[in-house]
Amino acid sequence: MSRMELAWFKSSYSGTQGDDCVEVAVTERAIYVRDSKDVTRPHFAVGREEWLRFVGFAAEA
């Protein structure tokens, strides 16, 4: 099974000073999340609906 190439990006609110950040990659089926400080570690994926619920919850906090 071949691995697809993901296009990772950080939030525009992330600084350039090596702060604690996560990166996300968006595909048709899922949102992938990884630690920007150690991109060799495994990432995880959540469905698009779950991601929207998470972002909505975080925006209310």
Secondary structure, DSSP 8 states (H G I E B T S, - for coil): --------B--TT--SS--S-EEEEE-SSEEEEEETT-TTS--EEEEHHHHHHHHHHHHH-
